[in-house]
Amino acid sequence: MSEELITNIYNAFDPFQPLEPDDPVYVDCHQVRGDENIFRELGKKIIRSKQPTCQLYTGHRGVGKSTELKRLKKHLEEKGFFVVYFAADQEDIDSEDAQYTDILLACTRHILEELKNLASPKPLQEWLKGRWKSLEDLALTEVSLKAVSLETTISQFAKLTATLKAVPSTRETIRKQVDIHSISLIDALNEFITEAKTKIKDSKLAVIADNLDRIVPVTRADGRSNHDEIFLDRCGQLRALQCHVIYTVPISLVYSNRATQVRDNYGDCQVLPMIMVRNTDDSVYEPGLKTLKELIGKRVGQFAPNASLDTEIFDTSETIERLCLASGGHVREVMQLMQTALDWTDDLPITNNAVQRAITKARNNYRNAVDAEDWQKLAEVSVSKNIPNDLDYRNLLFNRCLLEYRQVDETGEIKRWHDAHPLIKEIDEFREALDTMKKRKSA
């Protein structure tokens, strides 16, 4: 088969490009994700509530949250909502160093841009005028106070978020200036939102702030983290917008000892789990494996609709199954394994050797992500299928060394369980830790 076909297939597995709603290659995975349904778990509350709601959504990075949130956006729009969706890490925040003020400015910027034709920007313009001297001192504006147009207002908020993201040297100074006046900024933003809602039928407005789950955890000297400071200490401000809001949050926060505080402040946080490819006894979960094959097949099928996945795209059915099981049901992992395997493919089918090279490369990356003292922890979770409430385990969860799955039994009860990433289970250090633990228990 031609190099052009391989190139097209390679690009069909871009690991960092979420699918748009109604994309023909989308695969409904809810049955192998413990009956997860974003329309019910987030959408119903927004549609039915007469008051603004604030909800949290989480899951491992790359598991498919952005794709599901974009589907929810379309679903809400079909119900008559005006939806403002933005991926915060693309232009607004540095996930390695983010604080609440960064999120507030990002929300302000995108709400202003999306609703600019529905309401007067005057409240936000007045807020900017009040900060003008500070902005001039920071060399963030050279615009005259008399020339504060709508376009100027939008550009200044865009410049603020861009500078926060790209210029660490002025980041703290901007934050301090904004933080002092954050309540007045929220008031101005809400005044703008309230007027815009009068132009929207039934005042149906929702904001989705995506990719905040990528904010890297930083533990302070007092044992609290930046996640605590953003989502708990500032929950009042995050909840203050006069519209429905969804924030994505780091999965490690949901399983911290602050979990009850999270629930008290926001209600139940919805978690998008992995596609289940193995049962808790480590046997293959065939429905999940079939779903991953369908996911691969649909992307390949755009360019080779009549090709057999088992014999023409891959050399054997065992080869594609090896790739799927190695991913642990993590969608981005599937994409990355596919692209790396194709790096070692000059002519289809993709061979077992090419898949093994991809697995080896990914496995080495996970080995580097695990500290020496963590192998024992990973082994313990692989046996117990539970995560203790401990910072080290939460960090392993954040780094995808530990994965979450969800099942629904015949009574409708939801069971969540965890396991070490399948790639980690093939590493010698993990196997040694597992053997040590078993010997200790049998002694």
Secondary structure, DSSP 8 states (H G I E B T S, - for coil): --HHHHHHHHHHT-TT----TT-TT----GGGTTS--HIIIIIHHHHH-SS--EEEEEE-TTSSHHHHHHHHHHHHHHTT-EEEEEEHHHHT--TTS--HHHHHHHHHHHHHHHHTTTS--HHHHHHHHHTHHHHHHTT-----GGG--HHHHHHHHHHHHHHHHH-HHHHHHHHHHHHHTHHHHHHHHHHHHHHHHTTSGGG-EEEEEESGGG----B-TTS-BHHHIIIIITHHHHT-SSSEEEEE--HHHHTSTTHHHHHHHHS--EEE-----B-TTS-B-HHHHHHHHHHHHHHHHTT-TT--IIIIIBS-HHHHHHHHHHHTT-HHHHHHHHHHHHHT-SSSSB-HHHHHHHHHHHHHHHHHHS-GGGHHHHHHHHHH----S-HHHHHHHHTTSEEEEEEE-TTS-EEEEEEE-HHHHTSHHHHHHHHHHHHHHH-
